[in-house]
Amino acid sequence: METKLTLKLDKTVIQSAKQYAHRRNRSLSGLVEDYFRNLVASEDKQQFHYSPLVEELSGVISEKDLNNLSYTDYLEAKYE
């Protein structure tokens, strides 16, 4: 069951959040609901709901590659 919630936030924060949601083709209500759901979720991975983007990207980098990843080396190679 959906219930209305009223929040008082800084106007600039609201505008920025609306733009963020729009760029991601999401509703602001959906983003807030996901945030609250993740905030109160159990630490059990089964109950933790990741955003669709995180779900899509999970597993892209293997754990072995992640352990050998050096951000400094990456930046040096990128900007040589």
Summary of the structure (lengths in Angstrom):
residues: 80
radius of gyration: 17.9
end to end distance: 55.1
largest distance: 55.1
contacts: 122
relative contact order: 0.07
helix: 56%
strand: 0%
